[in-house]
Amino acid sequence: MILILNAHPSSESLCSSIAQTYFDEALQQGHSVSQLNLHSLQFDLNLHEGYQKIQPLEPDLEMAWKLIQDAQHIVLIYPTWWGTMPALLKGFFDRVFLPGKAFKYRKDSPWWDKLLAGKTAHIITTMDTPPWYFRIIYRNAGVTTIKKNILEFCGIKVRKVTLLGPVRNASPSKLDKWITQIKAFAKSGV
């Protein structure tokens, strides 16, 4: 199953359009697909006691965790703000990708087990920064955090990263080009 995870805080956004386009095209191609819009979930973003005390998951996070477990491929769509992910996505990762669920530290060892191994991901992020500038000057810092420090830490292999930008003042033809690109990804299930 493909899980499309839309992490834009607004339902009226380019990210939401991208998520819906991917979902519709993947479904039309016969892929098994689910969509999770973080803006519609009810949960506390804060991990109040860190990892020292168990904070029960709200029903929406329990449902989200089940979708993540069932997915073979996750398409993560979010806006890049201040060089990284929005607070909604960071809070989601903090609350859902928990020790003992997404990874497990080994006793008396600096190493850990990657409990989400076998899954793949495609990161799609929108930004106002030109992608070449983000890669060269900022060194993909926000994407690297998600790719290496979160997804791959838990065993999810990132197969593709797509940077869409600059979004601000993008022409209708540029937006159409991006939507066509998203449809191509969805057709192939990438």
PEKALIN-V659822 format. One record per residue. N is the residue number from 1. RES is the residue in one letter. PSI is psi in whole degrees, -180 to 180 (999 if undefined). D_CENTER is the distance of its C-alpha to the mean C-alpha in whole Angstrom. Layout:
n:N res:RES psi:PSI d_center:D_CENTER
n:N res:RES psi:PSI d_center:D_CENTER
//
This chain:
n:1 res:M psi:141 d_center:15
n:2 res:I psi:130 d_center:12
n:3 res:L psi:122 d_center:10
n:4 res:I psi:118 d_center:8
n:5 res:L psi:104 d_center:5
n:6 res:N psi:115 d_center:7
n:7 res:A psi:21 d_center:7
n:8 res:H psi:135 d_center:10
n:9 res:P psi:-14 d_center:13
n:10 res:S psi:141 d_center:15
n:11 res:S psi:-16 d_center:16
n:12 res:E psi:76 d_center:18
n:13 res:S psi:165 d_center:16
n:14 res:L psi:-39 d_center:15
n:15 res:C psi:-41 d_center:11
n:16 res:S psi:-38 d_center:13
n:17 res:S psi:-41 d_center:15
n:18 res:I psi:-46 d_center:13
n:19 res:A psi:-44 d_center:11
n:20 res:Q psi:-39 d_center:14
n:21 res:T psi:-46 d_center:16
n:22 res:Y psi:-47 d_center:14
n:23 res:F psi:-52 d_center:14
n:24 res:D psi:-44 d_center:18
n:25 res:E psi:-42 d_center:19
n:26 res:A psi:-43 d_center:17
n:27 res:L psi:-44 d_center:19
n:28 res:Q psi:-30 d_center:22
n:29 res:Q psi:-1 d_center:22
n:30 res:G psi:8 d_center:22
n:31 res:H psi:148 d_center:19
n:32 res:S psi:121 d_center:18
n:33 res:V psi:142 d_center:15
n:34 res:S psi:155 d_center:13
n:35 res:Q psi:135 d_center:11
n:36 res:L psi:114 d_center:10
n:37 res:N psi:109 d_center:10
n:38 res:L psi:-30 d_center:10
n:39 res:H psi:-19 d_center:13
n:40 res:S psi:-2 d_center:15
n:41 res:L psi:148 d_center:15
n:42 res:Q psi:109 d_center:18
n:43 res:F psi:157 d_center:17
n:44 res:D psi:124 d_center:18
n:45 res:L psi:-24 d_center:16
n:46 res:N psi:135 d_center:18
n:47 res:L psi:90 d_center:19
n:48 res:H psi:-36 d_center:23
n:49 res:E psi:18 d_center:24
n:50 res:G psi:-143 d_center:22
n:51 res:Y psi:15 d_center:22
n:52 res:Q psi:-25 d_center:26
n:53 res:K psi:140 d_center:26
n:54 res:I psi:126 d_center:24
n:55 res:Q psi:112 d_center:22
n:56 res:P psi:142 d_center:22
n:57 res:L psi:138 d_center:19
n:58 res:E psi:160 d_center:20
n:59 res:P psi:-39 d_center:20
n:60 res:D psi:-36 d_center:17
n:61 res:L psi:-34 d_center:15
n:62 res:E psi:-45 d_center:17
n:63 res:M psi:-42 d_center:16
n:64 res:A psi:-42 d_center:12
n:65 res:W psi:-40 d_center:13
n:66 res:K psi:-43 d_center:15
n:67 res:L psi:-40 d_center:13
n:68 res:I psi:-44 d_center:11
n:69 res:Q psi:-39 d_center:14
n:70 res:D psi:-21 d_center:15
n:71 res:A psi:141 d_center:13
n:72 res:Q psi:-31 d_center:14
n:73 res:H psi:132 d_center:11
n:74 res:I psi:126 d_center:7
n:75 res:V psi:108 d_center:6
n:76 res:L psi:118 d_center:3
n:77 res:I psi:125 d_center:5
n:78 res:Y psi:160 d_center:7
n:79 res:P psi:145 d_center:10
n:80 res:T psi:117 d_center:11
n:81 res:W psi:132 d_center:14
n:82 res:W psi:36 d_center:17
n:83 res:G psi:1 d_center:15
n:84 res:T psi:-162 d_center:12
n:85 res:M psi:156 d_center:9
n:86 res:P psi:159 d_center:11
n:87 res:A psi:-35 d_center:13
n:88 res:L psi:-44 d_center:11
n:89 res:L psi:-41 d_center:8
n:90 res:K psi:-44 d_center:10
n:91 res:G psi:-39 d_center:12
n:92 res:F psi:-49 d_center:10
n:93 res:F psi:-46 d_center:9
n:94 res:D psi:-40 d_center:13
n:95 res:R psi:-30 d_center:14
n:96 res:V psi:-38 d_center:12
n:97 res:F psi:73 d_center:12
n:98 res:L psi:155 d_center:16
n:99 res:P psi:137 d_center:19
n:100 res:G psi:-15 d_center:20
n:101 res:K psi:-58 d_center:17
n:102 res:A psi:-26 d_center:15
n:103 res:F psi:164 d_center:17
n:104 res:K psi:120 d_center:21
n:105 res:Y psi:143 d_center:23
n:106 res:R psi:142 d_center:26
n:107 res:K psi:133 d_center:30
n:108 res:D psi:38 d_center:32
n:109 res:S psi:148 d_center:29
n:110 res:P psi:-5 d_center:27
n:111 res:W psi:167 d_center:25
n:112 res:W psi:162 d_center:22
n:113 res:D psi:137 d_center:21
n:114 res:K psi:99 d_center:18
n:115 res:L psi:-7 d_center:17
n:116 res:L psi:20 d_center:14
n:117 res:A psi:145 d_center:16
n:118 res:G psi:-14 d_center:16
n:119 res:K psi:156 d_center:13
n:120 res:T psi:166 d_center:11
n:121 res:A psi:157 d_center:8
n:122 res:H psi:120 d_center:8
n:123 res:I psi:125 d_center:6
n:124 res:I psi:119 d_center:8
n:125 res:T psi:140 d_center:9
n:126 res:T psi:153 d_center:12
n:127 res:M psi:158 d_center:15
n:128 res:D psi:-16 d_center:18
n:129 res:T psi:140 d_center:19
n:130 res:P psi:133 d_center:20
n:131 res:P psi:-38 d_center:18
n:132 res:W psi:-38 d_center:21
n:133 res:Y psi:-42 d_center:22
n:134 res:F psi:-41 d_center:18
n:135 res:R psi:-47 d_center:19
n:136 res:I psi:-50 d_center:22
n:137 res:I psi:-48 d_center:23
n:138 res:Y psi:-5 d_center:20
n:139 res:R psi:35 d_center:19
n:140 res:N psi:33 d_center:15
n:141 res:A psi:-50 d_center:15
n:142 res:G psi:-40 d_center:12
n:143 res:V psi:-42 d_center:10
n:144 res:T psi:-39 d_center:12
n:145 res:T psi:-48 d_center:12
n:146 res:I psi:-46 d_center:8
n:147 res:K psi:-57 d_center:9
n:148 res:K psi:-49 d_center:13
n:149 res:N psi:-15 d_center:13
n:150 res:I psi:-69 d_center:10
n:151 res:L psi:-56 d_center:9
n:152 res:E psi:-29 d_center:12
n:153 res:F psi:-35 d_center:14
n:154 res:C psi:-1 d_center:13
n:155 res:G psi:-1 d_center:14
n:156 res:I psi:119 d_center:11
n:157 res:K psi:121 d_center:13
n:158 res:V psi:113 d_center:10
n:159 res:R psi:-29 d_center:13
n:160 res:K psi:146 d_center:12
n:161 res:V psi:128 d_center:11
n:162 res:T psi:121 d_center:12
n:163 res:L psi:121 d_center:13
n:164 res:L psi:116 d_center:15
n:165 res:G psi:173 d_center:17
n:166 res:P psi:137 d_center:19
n:167 res:V psi:-41 d_center:19
n:168 res:R psi:126 d_center:21
n:169 res:N psi:19 d_center:25
n:170 res:A psi:136 d_center:23
n:171 res:S psi:158 d_center:26
n:172 res:P psi:-35 d_center:25
n:173 res:S psi:-34 d_center:26
n:174 res:K psi:-43 d_center:23
n:175 res:L psi:-42 d_center:21
n:176 res:D psi:-39 d_center:22
n:177 res:K psi:-43 d_center:22
n:178 res:W psi:-42 d_center:18
n:179 res:I psi:-39 d_center:18
n:180 res:T psi:-41 d_center:20
n:181 res:Q psi:-43 d_center:18
n:182 res:I psi:-41 d_center:15
n:183 res:K psi:-39 d_center:18
n:184 res:A psi:-41 d_center:19
n:185 res:F psi:-46 d_center:15
n:186 res:A psi:-38 d_center:15
n:187 res:K psi:-42 d_center:19
n:188 res:S psi:-7 d_center:18
n:189 res:G psi:26 d_center:15
n:190 res:V psi:999 d_center:13
//
